[in-house]
Amino acid sequence: MDVPSENILVVRRSLFDQLGSFHGLNFEPQKYLGALLSRGNNFFLPRGQAENDPTHKQIIPYAIIAFRDRVLHYVRGKKAGEQRLVAKASIGIGGHMGEDSDKFLWHSTDEETYRAGVEREVNEEIKIDTKFEDRIVALLNDDTTDVGRVHLGIVHVFKLAEPKVEKREAMITSLAFLTKEGLVARRESLESWSQICVDSLERLLA
């Protein structure tokens, strides 16, 4: 598998196990974030190494973009960075925290600084042309897939004042706000993380 040559943020799998590993969603993210965002516990590895090393977990901000009871849905095109997810539909925007683009993590454990990095990451993929509230609502883990075994999601919900979103990246296609019913009807086409989120959508958006 070809992957970009960048250094990305990881923590040791053993730290995740020590904090309390789980499958699916964990709705007590604050029990984990202090340790996960601590400079004593996170560091950068080459992405090519991290993608094939289940002894580490890559930290992935995963932002659900919501307007009232509707959630932004898209399909990953051929230019997606994670080739294992090409042609999969998703309700999560975000990606790896990179050493070059997110240098703040070398110097800060402040959650607000982390959130600024998340907004930068989201802003690379889509343009949000309205006010919004950013809340961290859960952590997400799925060790049942090759992708999931090496990633740990921090699930954000961006609650928009208006449904004003446009794509920035070519890999984003078929962008639309859908109700839960619409998402459930498309469940089989969703990547595994999005399936897990759709199954608990009311709690995530509460």
Residue frames as a rotation matrix with the C-alpha (Angstrom) as fourth column:
MET 1
0.578 0.816 0.000 0.00
0.816 -0.578 0.000 0.00
0.000 0.000 -1.000 0.00
ASP 2
-0.410 -0.679 0.609 1.38
0.644 -0.689 -0.334 3.42
0.646 0.255 0.720 -0.99
VAL 3
0.575 0.553 -0.603 1.07
0.816 -0.441 0.374 5.98
-0.059 -0.707 -0.704 1.80
PRO 4
0.789 -0.277 0.548 2.19
-0.064 -0.924 -0.376 9.62
0.611 0.262 -0.747 2.03
SER 5
-0.027 -0.884 -0.466 5.71
0.764 0.283 -0.580 10.12
0.645 -0.372 0.668 3.39
GLU 6
0.062 0.106 0.992 4.85
-0.446 -0.887 0.123 12.11
0.893 -0.450 -0.007 6.50
ASN 7
-0.866 -0.303 -0.399 5.31
0.245 0.437 -0.865 11.73
0.437 -0.847 -0.304 10.23
ILE 8
-0.021 0.968 0.251 2.02
-0.226 -0.249 0.942 11.36
0.974 -0.037 0.224 12.10
LEU 9
-0.351 -0.067 0.934 0.92
-0.898 -0.259 -0.356 11.49
0.266 -0.964 0.031 15.73
VAL 10
0.097 0.342 -0.935 0.66
-0.029 0.940 0.341 8.18
0.995 -0.006 0.101 17.59
VAL 11
0.148 -0.135 0.980 0.39
-0.989 -0.012 0.148 6.76
-0.008 -0.991 -0.136 21.09
ARG 12
-0.868 -0.466 -0.173 1.42
-0.459 0.885 -0.081 3.30
0.191 0.009 -0.982 22.21
ARG 13
-0.049 0.851 -0.522 -1.31
-0.239 0.498 0.834 0.68
0.970 0.165 0.179 22.13
SER 14
-0.392 -0.164 -0.905 -0.23
0.719 0.558 -0.413 -0.29
0.573 -0.813 -0.101 25.64
LEU 15
-0.996 0.086 -0.040 -1.27
-0.047 -0.813 -0.581 3.20
-0.082 -0.576 0.813 26.88
PHE 16
-0.365 0.915 -0.171 -4.72
-0.753 -0.183 0.632 2.75
0.547 0.359 0.756 25.35
ASP 17
0.005 0.325 -0.946 -5.01
0.227 0.921 0.317 -0.66
0.974 -0.217 -0.069 27.02
GLN 18
-0.752 -0.368 -0.546 -3.88
0.605 -0.057 -0.794 0.83
0.261 -0.928 0.265 30.33
LEU 19
-0.890 0.449 0.080 -6.49
-0.456 -0.868 -0.198 3.61
-0.020 -0.212 0.977 30.13
GLY 20
-0.293 0.805 0.517 -9.16
-0.110 0.509 -0.854 1.07
-0.950 -0.307 -0.060 29.24
SER 21
-0.962 -0.081 -0.261 -9.49
-0.266 0.059 0.962 -0.35
-0.062 0.995 -0.078 25.74
PHE 22
-0.151 0.973 0.173 -12.98
-0.121 0.156 -0.980 -0.83
-0.981 -0.169 0.094 24.29
HIS 23
-0.782 0.014 0.623 -14.78
0.602 0.273 0.750 -1.59
-0.159 0.962 -0.222 21.04
GLY 24
0.149 0.862 0.484 -17.02
0.912 -0.309 0.269 0.95
0.382 0.401 -0.833 19.35
LEU 25
0.090 -0.018 0.996 -17.78
-0.007 -1.000 -0.017 4.28
0.996 -0.005 -0.090 21.01
ASN 26
-0.265 -0.149 -0.953 -16.76
0.951 0.121 -0.283 5.43
0.157 -0.981 0.110 24.49
PHE 27
0.382 0.578 0.721 -18.77
0.477 -0.792 0.382 8.42
0.792 0.198 -0.578 25.70
GLU 28
0.906 -0.201 -0.373 -16.30
0.265 -0.418 0.869 9.42
-0.331 -0.886 -0.325 28.43
PRO 29
0.635 -0.682 0.363 -13.55
0.464 -0.039 -0.885 11.00
0.617 0.731 0.292 26.28
GLN 30
0.563 -0.426 0.708 -12.22
-0.605 -0.796 0.002 13.19
0.563 -0.429 -0.706 29.08
LYS 31
0.838 -0.264 0.477 -10.98
-0.235 0.615 0.753 10.06
-0.493 -0.743 0.453 30.87
TYR 32
0.537 -0.598 0.595 -8.57
0.771 0.635 -0.057 9.55
-0.344 0.490 0.801 27.95
LEU 33
0.817 -0.129 0.563 -7.75
0.368 -0.634 -0.680 12.94
0.445 0.762 -0.470 26.42
GLY 34
0.822 -0.532 0.202 -5.39
-0.540 -0.619 0.570 14.20
-0.178 -0.578 -0.796 29.11
ALA 35
0.237 -0.745 0.623 -3.13
-0.037 0.634 0.772 11.18
-0.971 -0.206 0.123 28.65
LEU 36
0.448 -0.019 0.894 -3.51
0.812 0.427 -0.398 10.92
-0.374 0.904 0.207 24.87
LEU 37
0.812 -0.070 0.579 -2.63
0.307 -0.793 -0.526 14.59
0.497 0.605 -0.623 24.28
SER 38
0.825 -0.561 -0.060 0.25
-0.154 -0.326 0.933 14.63
-0.543 -0.761 -0.355 26.75
ARG 39
0.572 -0.685 -0.450 3.65
-0.737 -0.189 -0.649 15.24
0.360 0.703 -0.613 25.15
GLY 40
-0.312 -0.694 0.649 5.02
-0.873 0.479 0.092 12.57
-0.375 -0.538 -0.755 27.43
ASN 41
-0.105 0.393 0.913 2.76
-0.063 0.914 -0.401 9.98
-0.993 -0.099 -0.071 25.80
ASN 42
0.837 0.434 0.334 2.37
0.293 0.160 -0.943 10.95
-0.462 0.887 0.007 22.14
PHE 43
-0.201 -0.924 -0.325 5.03
-0.198 -0.287 0.937 11.24
-0.959 0.253 -0.125 19.46
PHE 44
0.515 0.374 -0.771 5.45
-0.773 -0.187 -0.606 11.06
-0.371 0.909 0.193 15.69
LEU 45
-0.162 -0.513 0.843 6.20
0.125 0.837 0.533 8.05
-0.979 0.192 -0.072 13.52
PRO 46
-0.861 -0.101 -0.499 6.57
-0.476 -0.186 0.859 7.73
-0.179 0.977 0.112 9.73
ARG 47
0.058 0.998 -0.001 3.10
-0.928 0.054 -0.369 7.01
-0.368 0.022 0.929 8.38
GLY 48
0.163 -0.043 -0.986 4.30
-0.697 0.702 -0.146 4.02
0.698 0.711 0.085 6.36
GLN 49
-0.819 -0.494 -0.292 5.52
-0.108 0.632 -0.767 2.41
0.563 -0.597 -0.571 9.58
ALA 50
-0.774 0.527 0.350 2.49
-0.505 -0.181 -0.844 3.34
-0.382 -0.830 0.406 11.66
GLU 51
0.040 0.870 -0.491 -0.02
-0.996 0.075 0.053 1.96
0.083 0.487 0.870 9.15
ASN 52
0.324 0.020 -0.946 1.38
-0.299 0.951 -0.082 -1.54
0.898 0.310 0.314 9.65
ASP 53
-0.724 -0.661 -0.195 2.19
0.053 0.229 -0.972 -1.43
0.688 -0.714 -0.130 13.37
PRO 54
0.284 0.955 -0.081 -0.68
0.142 0.041 0.989 -2.43
0.948 -0.293 -0.124 15.70
THR 55
-0.084 -0.357 -0.930 1.52
0.983 0.123 -0.136 -1.72
0.163 -0.926 0.341 18.75
HIS 56
-0.907 -0.133 -0.399 0.72
0.212 -0.964 -0.161 1.97
-0.363 -0.231 0.903 18.11
LYS 57
0.129 0.972 0.196 -2.52
0.928 -0.048 -0.369 3.85
-0.349 0.229 -0.908 17.60
GLN 58
-0.793 -0.299 0.530 -2.69
0.514 -0.796 0.319 6.83
0.327 0.526 0.785 15.25
ILE 59
-0.452 0.622 -0.640 -4.74
0.458 -0.454 -0.765 9.69
-0.766 -0.638 -0.080 16.75
ILE 60
-0.781 0.250 0.572 -7.48
0.544 -0.178 0.820 10.65
0.307 0.952 0.002 14.27
PRO 61
-0.678 0.647 -0.350 -9.85
-0.253 -0.651 -0.715 13.60
-0.691 -0.396 0.605 14.81
TYR 62
-0.794 0.518 0.318 -13.18
0.588 0.521 0.619 12.49
0.155 0.678 -0.718 13.31
ALA 63
-0.841 0.417 -0.345 -15.61
-0.207 -0.837 -0.507 15.39
-0.500 -0.355 0.790 12.89
ILE 64
-0.389 0.834 0.392 -19.31
0.916 0.394 0.072 14.81
-0.095 0.387 -0.917 12.29
ILE 65
-0.999 0.039 -0.022 -20.78
-0.043 -0.978 0.205 17.91
-0.014 0.205 0.979 10.64
ALA 66
-0.468 0.878 -0.104 -24.40
0.882 0.455 -0.124 18.40
-0.062 -0.150 -0.987 11.73
PHE 67
-0.890 0.390 0.236 -27.19
-0.354 -0.918 0.180 20.85
0.287 0.076 0.955 11.01
ARG 68
0.032 0.905 0.425 -30.19
-0.999 0.020 0.032 20.18
0.021 -0.426 0.905 13.25
ASP 69
0.422 0.177 0.889 -31.09
-0.418 0.908 0.017 16.50
-0.805 -0.379 0.457 12.69
ARG 70
0.995 -0.088 -0.042 -29.09
-0.006 0.374 -0.927 16.14
0.097 0.923 0.372 9.47
VAL 71
0.399 -0.908 0.125 -25.49
-0.011 0.132 0.991 14.98
-0.917 -0.397 0.042 9.09
LEU 72
0.340 -0.369 -0.865 -23.04
-0.905 -0.378 -0.195 15.63
-0.255 0.849 -0.462 6.29
HIS 73
0.495 -0.109 0.862 -22.45
0.149 0.988 0.039 12.53
-0.856 0.109 0.506 4.15
TYR 74
0.390 -0.407 -0.826 -19.90
-0.887 -0.405 -0.220 12.08
-0.245 0.819 -0.519 1.36
VAL 75
0.953 -0.172 0.251 -18.10
0.231 0.945 -0.230 9.46
-0.197 0.277 0.940 -0.70
ARG 76
0.234 -0.950 -0.206 -14.30
-0.252 -0.264 0.931 9.18
-0.939 -0.166 -0.301 -0.81
GLY 77
0.899 0.072 -0.433 -13.02
-0.435 0.015 -0.900 9.50
-0.058 0.997 0.044 -4.37
LYS 78
0.809 -0.577 -0.116 -9.93
0.466 0.748 -0.472 7.94
0.359 0.328 0.874 -5.92
LYS 79
0.063 -0.829 0.556 -7.66
-0.011 -0.558 -0.830 10.70
0.998 0.046 -0.044 -4.58
ALA 80
0.897 0.305 0.321 -8.32
-0.319 -0.058 0.946 9.78
0.307 -0.950 0.046 -0.95
GLY 81
0.020 -0.963 0.269 -5.16
-0.940 -0.110 -0.323 9.48
0.341 -0.246 -0.907 1.17
GLU 82
-0.426 -0.076 0.902 -6.33
-0.574 0.793 -0.204 6.22
-0.700 -0.604 -0.381 2.76
GLN 83
-0.617 0.112 -0.779 -6.66
-0.741 0.249 0.623 3.89
0.264 0.962 -0.071 -0.24
ARG 84
-0.942 0.273 -0.195 -8.37
0.315 0.921 -0.231 1.20
0.117 -0.279 -0.953 1.85
LEU 85
-0.377 0.837 -0.396 -11.36
0.404 -0.236 -0.884 3.55
-0.833 -0.493 -0.250 2.17
VAL 86
-0.881 0.037 -0.472 -11.71
-0.411 -0.556 0.723 4.62
-0.236 0.830 0.505 -1.48
ALA 87
-0.604 0.745 -0.282 -15.32
-0.193 0.206 0.959 4.46
0.773 0.634 0.019 -2.74
LYS 88
-0.437 0.456 -0.775 -16.57
0.873 0.423 -0.243 4.14
0.217 -0.783 -0.583 0.84
ALA 89
0.249 0.584 0.773 -19.16
0.166 -0.812 0.560 6.61
0.954 -0.011 -0.299 2.09
SER 90
-0.535 -0.522 -0.664 -18.51
0.769 0.025 -0.639 8.47
0.350 -0.852 0.388 5.35
ILE 91
0.702 0.654 0.281 -19.94
0.440 -0.709 0.551 10.94
0.560 -0.263 -0.786 7.85
GLY 92
0.648 -0.544 -0.533 -16.52
0.511 -0.209 0.834 11.76
-0.565 -0.813 0.143 9.37
ILE 93
0.792 -0.466 0.395 -14.25
0.072 -0.571 -0.818 14.59
0.607 0.676 -0.419 8.24
GLY 94
0.713 -0.613 0.341 -10.64
-0.630 -0.346 0.695 14.77
-0.308 -0.710 -0.633 9.42
GLY 95
0.748 -0.513 -0.420 -7.40
0.025 0.654 -0.756 12.89
0.663 0.555 0.503 9.32
HIS 96
0.322 -0.729 -0.604 -3.96
0.898 0.438 -0.050 12.35
0.301 -0.526 0.796 10.76
MET 97
0.959 -0.197 -0.204 -2.21
-0.079 -0.876 0.475 14.92
-0.272 -0.440 -0.856 12.91
GLY 98
0.687 -0.700 0.196 1.01
0.542 0.313 -0.780 15.58
0.484 0.642 0.594 11.03
GLU 99
0.141 -0.741 -0.656 4.38
0.922 -0.142 0.359 16.62
-0.360 -0.656 0.664 12.42
ASP 100
-0.767 -0.494 0.408 4.78
0.626 -0.714 0.312 19.50
0.137 0.495 0.858 9.96
SER 101
-0.325 0.729 0.602 1.21
0.153 -0.588 0.794 20.84
0.933 0.350 0.080 10.01
ASP 102
0.741 0.671 0.026 0.54
0.025 -0.067 0.997 20.28
0.671 -0.738 -0.067 13.71
LYS 103
-0.236 -0.967 -0.100 3.83
0.250 0.039 -0.967 21.26
0.939 -0.254 0.232 15.37
PHE 104
0.002 0.289 0.957 1.88
-0.757 -0.625 0.190 22.70
0.654 -0.725 0.218 18.32
LEU 105
0.888 0.422 -0.185 1.61
-0.225 0.747 0.626 19.21
0.402 -0.514 0.758 19.75
TRP 106
0.068 -0.932 -0.356 5.35
0.530 0.336 -0.778 19.24
0.845 -0.136 0.517 20.42
HIS 107
-0.778 -0.514 0.360 4.88
0.112 -0.678 -0.726 22.07
0.618 -0.525 0.586 22.87
SER 108
-0.552 0.668 0.500 1.37
-0.819 -0.546 -0.175 22.01
0.156 -0.506 0.848 24.24
THR 109
-0.911 0.382 -0.156 -1.07
0.400 0.911 -0.102 19.66
0.103 -0.156 -0.982 25.92
ASP 110
-0.682 0.664 -0.307 -3.84
-0.304 -0.639 -0.706 22.27
-0.665 -0.388 0.638 25.90
GLU 111
-0.314 0.635 0.706 -7.10
0.671 0.675 -0.308 20.89
-0.672 0.377 -0.638 24.50
GLU 112
0.640 0.567 -0.519 -8.05
0.073 -0.717 -0.694 24.21
-0.765 0.406 -0.500 22.91
THR 113
-0.128 -0.767 -0.629 -4.80
-0.787 -0.307 0.535 24.18
-0.604 0.563 -0.564 20.94
TYR 114
-0.796 -0.071 0.601 -5.59
0.170 0.927 0.335 20.64
-0.581 0.368 -0.726 19.81
ARG 115
0.199 0.963 0.182 -9.04
0.590 0.030 -0.807 21.81
-0.782 0.268 -0.563 18.71
ALA 116
0.407 -0.130 -0.904 -7.44
-0.544 -0.830 -0.126 24.52
-0.734 0.543 -0.409 16.59
GLY 117
-0.702 -0.707 -0.086 -5.45
-0.538 0.447 0.715 21.79
-0.468 0.548 -0.694 14.85
VAL 118
-0.485 0.625 0.612 -8.64
0.567 0.757 -0.324 19.82
-0.666 0.190 -0.721 14.28
GLU 119
0.544 0.723 -0.426 -10.34
0.164 -0.589 -0.791 22.81
-0.823 0.361 -0.439 12.71
ARG 120
-0.088 -0.663 -0.744 -7.33
-0.802 -0.396 0.448 23.27
-0.591 0.636 -0.496 10.43
GLU 121
-0.867 -0.250 0.432 -7.60
-0.039 0.897 0.441 19.62
-0.497 0.365 -0.787 9.39
VAL 122
-0.030 0.948 0.316 -11.33
0.674 0.253 -0.694 19.89
-0.738 0.193 -0.646 8.68
ASN 123
0.500 0.229 -0.836 -10.80
-0.222 -0.898 -0.379 23.17
-0.837 0.375 -0.398 6.83
GLU 124
-0.604 -0.752 -0.263 -8.45
-0.510 0.111 0.853 21.43
-0.612 0.650 -0.451 4.41
GLU 125
-0.858 0.281 0.431 -11.25
0.437 0.839 0.324 19.11
-0.271 0.466 -0.842 3.25
ILE 126
0.047 0.933 0.358 -14.37
0.955 -0.147 0.257 21.28
0.292 0.330 -0.898 3.42
LYS 127
-0.868 -0.184 0.462 -15.30
0.100 -0.974 -0.202 24.96
0.487 -0.129 0.864 3.69
ILE 128
-0.154 0.811 -0.565 -17.75
0.988 0.140 -0.067 25.76
0.024 -0.568 -0.823 6.49
ASP 129
-0.736 -0.087 0.671 -19.31
0.288 -0.938 0.194 29.15
0.613 0.336 0.715 5.74
THR 130
0.404 0.845 0.351 -21.28
-0.138 -0.323 0.936 29.59
0.904 -0.427 -0.014 8.95
LYS 131
-0.200 -0.418 0.886 -20.80
-0.940 -0.172 -0.294 29.71
0.276 -0.892 -0.359 12.71
PHE 132
0.384 0.319 -0.867 -20.50
-0.118 0.948 0.296 26.39
0.916 -0.012 0.402 14.50
GLU 133
0.462 -0.201 0.864 -19.94
-0.881 0.007 0.473 24.78
-0.101 -0.979 -0.174 17.90
ASP 134
0.011 -0.567 -0.824 -17.23
-0.443 0.736 -0.512 22.10
0.897 0.370 -0.243 18.20
ARG 135
0.433 0.153 0.888 -17.77
-0.890 0.227 0.395 19.45
-0.141 -0.962 0.234 20.91
ILE 136
-0.664 -0.572 -0.481 -15.74
-0.562 0.807 -0.183 16.32
0.492 0.149 -0.857 21.62
VAL 137
0.228 0.929 0.292 -18.40
-0.949 0.145 0.282 13.70
0.219 -0.341 0.914 22.28
ALA 138
0.903 0.112 0.415 -16.69
-0.223 0.947 0.232 10.29
-0.367 -0.302 0.880 22.23
LEU 139
-0.351 -0.925 -0.143 -13.70
-0.784 0.207 0.586 8.15
-0.512 0.318 -0.798 21.38
LEU 140
0.751 0.608 -0.257 -13.97
-0.633 0.554 -0.540 5.49
-0.186 0.568 0.802 18.68
ASN 141
-0.435 -0.887 0.156 -12.07
-0.798 0.460 0.390 2.21
-0.418 0.045 -0.907 18.36
ASP 142
0.780 0.625 -0.019 -12.59
-0.555 0.678 -0.483 -0.74
-0.289 0.387 0.876 16.04
ASP 143
-0.237 -0.944 0.229 -9.94
-0.749 0.328 0.575 -3.46
-0.618 -0.035 -0.785 16.08
THR 144
0.283 0.443 0.851 -11.95
0.109 0.866 -0.487 -5.69
-0.953 0.231 0.197 13.71
THR 145
0.969 0.014 0.245 -10.50
0.245 -0.072 -0.967 -4.13
0.004 0.997 -0.073 10.53
ASP 146
0.131 -0.983 0.125 -6.93
0.977 0.107 -0.182 -3.56
0.166 0.146 0.975 9.28
VAL 147
-0.138 -0.125 0.982 -7.55
0.212 -0.973 -0.094 0.21
0.968 0.195 0.161 9.24
GLY 148
0.688 0.572 0.447 -9.16
-0.275 -0.365 0.890 0.28
0.672 -0.734 -0.094 12.68
ARG 149
0.728 -0.420 -0.542 -6.43
0.659 0.647 0.383 -1.73
0.190 -0.636 0.748 14.41
VAL 150
-0.306 -0.951 -0.045 -3.92
0.945 -0.297 -0.137 1.09
0.117 -0.084 0.990 13.93
HIS 151
-0.574 0.172 0.801 -6.23
0.059 -0.967 0.249 4.09
0.817 0.190 0.545 14.50
LEU 152
-0.425 0.507 -0.750 -8.05
0.884 0.057 -0.463 5.68
-0.192 -0.860 -0.472 17.43
GLY 153
-0.271 0.407 0.872 -10.73
0.551 -0.677 0.487 8.26
0.789 0.613 -0.041 16.70
ILE 154
-0.775 0.195 -0.601 -11.58
0.412 -0.565 -0.715 11.36
-0.479 -0.802 0.358 18.70
VAL 155
-0.298 0.765 0.572 -15.17
0.910 0.046 0.413 12.05
0.290 0.643 -0.709 17.66
HIS 156
-0.890 0.061 -0.452 -16.14
0.081 -0.954 -0.287 15.70
-0.449 -0.292 0.845 17.34
VAL 157
0.048 0.883 0.468 -19.56
0.990 0.020 -0.140 17.09
-0.133 0.470 -0.873 16.48
PHE 158
-0.966 -0.232 -0.112 -19.59
0.201 -0.950 0.238 20.43
-0.161 0.207 0.965 14.65
LYS 159
-0.035 0.999 -0.015 -23.10
0.883 0.024 -0.469 21.85
-0.468 -0.030 -0.883 15.12
LEU 160
-0.815 -0.329 0.477 -23.68
0.561 -0.655 0.506 24.37
0.146 0.680 0.718 12.35
ALA 161
-0.530 0.635 -0.561 -25.89
-0.038 -0.679 -0.733 27.47
-0.847 -0.367 0.384 12.52
GLU 162
0.436 0.614 -0.658 -26.68
-0.744 -0.166 -0.648 27.04
-0.507 0.772 0.384 8.80
PRO 163
0.549 -0.205 0.810 -26.14
0.316 0.948 0.026 24.15
-0.774 0.241 0.586 6.34
LYS 164
0.906 -0.271 -0.325 -23.44
-0.423 -0.586 -0.691 26.01
-0.003 0.764 -0.645 4.41
VAL 165
0.202 -0.836 0.510 -20.65
-0.181 0.480 0.859 23.59
-0.963 -0.266 -0.054 3.49
GLU 166
0.827 -0.054 -0.560 -18.62
-0.557 0.059 -0.829 23.16
0.077 0.997 0.019 0.31
LYS 167
0.791 -0.588 0.169 -15.90
0.535 0.798 0.277 20.69
-0.297 -0.129 0.946 -0.55
ARG 168
0.566 -0.707 -0.425 -12.26
-0.676 -0.693 0.252 21.75
-0.472 0.145 -0.870 -0.91
GLU 169
-0.464 -0.827 0.319 -10.55
-0.537 0.549 0.641 18.45
-0.705 0.126 -0.698 -1.71
ALA 170
-0.363 0.261 -0.895 -11.03
-0.881 0.217 0.421 16.43
0.304 0.941 0.151 -4.90
MET 171
-0.910 -0.058 -0.410 -11.47
0.009 0.987 -0.161 13.23
0.414 -0.151 -0.898 -2.90
ILE 172
-0.661 0.747 -0.072 -14.75
0.029 -0.071 -0.997 14.55
-0.750 -0.661 0.025 -1.43
THR 173
-0.895 0.427 -0.127 -17.70
-0.168 -0.059 0.984 13.62
0.413 0.902 0.125 -3.68
SER 174
-0.203 0.935 -0.289 -21.50
0.369 0.347 0.862 13.45
0.907 0.068 -0.415 -3.38
LEU 175
-0.963 -0.216 -0.164 -21.59
0.239 -0.390 -0.889 15.92
0.128 -0.895 0.427 -0.46
ALA 176
-0.211 0.947 0.243 -25.07
-0.134 -0.274 0.952 16.14
0.968 0.168 0.185 1.11
PHE 177
-0.748 0.115 0.653 -26.85
-0.663 -0.078 -0.745 16.53
-0.034 -0.990 0.135 4.46
LEU 178
-0.363 0.607 -0.707 -28.91
-0.126 0.720 0.683 13.43
0.923 0.337 -0.185 5.26
THR 179
0.357 0.561 0.747 -31.32
-0.890 -0.040 0.455 12.43
0.285 -0.827 0.485 8.02
LYS 180
-0.413 -0.472 0.779 -30.61
-0.717 0.696 0.043 9.39
-0.562 -0.541 -0.626 10.15
GLU 181
0.486 0.668 0.563 -33.16
-0.112 0.687 -0.718 7.48
-0.867 0.286 0.409 8.07
GLY 182
0.884 -0.194 -0.425 -31.23
-0.454 -0.135 -0.881 8.36
0.114 0.972 -0.207 4.93
LEU 183
-0.108 -0.987 0.119 -27.97
-0.979 0.085 -0.183 7.27
0.170 -0.136 -0.976 6.53
VAL 184
-0.155 0.123 0.980 -29.44
-0.488 0.853 -0.184 4.00
-0.859 -0.507 -0.073 7.79
ALA 185
0.845 0.528 0.091 -30.62
-0.154 0.402 -0.903 3.27
-0.513 0.748 0.420 4.25
ARG 186
0.688 -0.670 -0.278 -27.01
-0.457 -0.102 -0.884 3.68
0.564 0.735 -0.376 3.09
ARG 187
0.687 -0.411 0.599 -25.42
-0.616 0.107 0.780 1.89
-0.385 -0.905 -0.180 6.05
GLU 188
0.721 -0.390 0.572 -23.85
0.403 0.909 0.112 -0.94
-0.564 0.150 0.812 4.06
SER 189
0.638 -0.492 0.592 -21.94
0.541 -0.260 -0.800 1.53
0.547 0.831 0.100 1.88
LEU 190
0.821 -0.272 0.502 -20.42
-0.479 -0.806 0.348 3.34
0.309 -0.526 -0.792 4.90
GLU 191
-0.258 -0.936 -0.240 -16.92
-0.275 0.309 -0.910 2.81
0.926 -0.169 -0.337 6.25
SER 192
-0.123 0.235 -0.964 -16.89
0.688 0.720 0.088 0.93
0.715 -0.653 -0.251 9.57
TRP 193
-0.873 -0.213 -0.439 -16.35
0.476 -0.566 -0.673 4.01
-0.105 -0.796 0.596 11.77
SER 194
-0.779 0.627 0.024 -19.34
-0.583 -0.738 0.340 5.74
0.230 0.251 0.940 10.15
GLN 195
-0.122 0.731 -0.672 -21.50
0.024 0.679 0.734 2.63
0.992 0.073 -0.100 10.64
ILE 196
-0.425 -0.116 -0.898 -20.63
0.850 0.290 -0.439 2.66
0.311 -0.950 -0.024 14.34
CYS 197
-0.972 0.020 -0.234 -21.48
0.072 -0.923 -0.377 6.38
-0.223 -0.383 0.896 14.59
VAL 198
-0.554 0.823 -0.127 -24.77
-0.534 -0.234 0.812 6.05
0.638 0.518 0.569 12.69
ASP 199
-0.183 0.475 -0.861 -25.85
0.458 0.816 0.353 3.28
0.870 -0.329 -0.367 15.06
SER 200
-0.107 0.102 -0.989 -25.52
0.978 -0.167 -0.123 5.74
-0.178 -0.981 -0.082 18.00
LEU 201
-0.488 -0.193 0.851 -26.30
0.603 -0.780 0.168 8.97
0.631 0.595 0.497 16.15
GLU 202
0.548 0.763 0.344 -28.93
0.257 -0.545 0.798 10.32
0.796 -0.349 -0.494 18.55
ARG 203
0.760 -0.306 -0.573 -26.52
0.606 0.015 0.795 10.04
-0.235 -0.952 0.197 21.50
LEU 204
-0.304 -0.930 0.208 -23.68
0.943 -0.263 0.202 11.63
-0.133 0.257 0.957 19.54
LEU 205
-0.478 0.167 0.862 -25.84
0.426 -0.814 0.394 14.59
0.768 0.556 0.318 18.52
ALA 206
0.422 0.740 -0.523 -27.56
0.814 -0.054 0.579 15.03
0.400 -0.670 -0.625 21.90
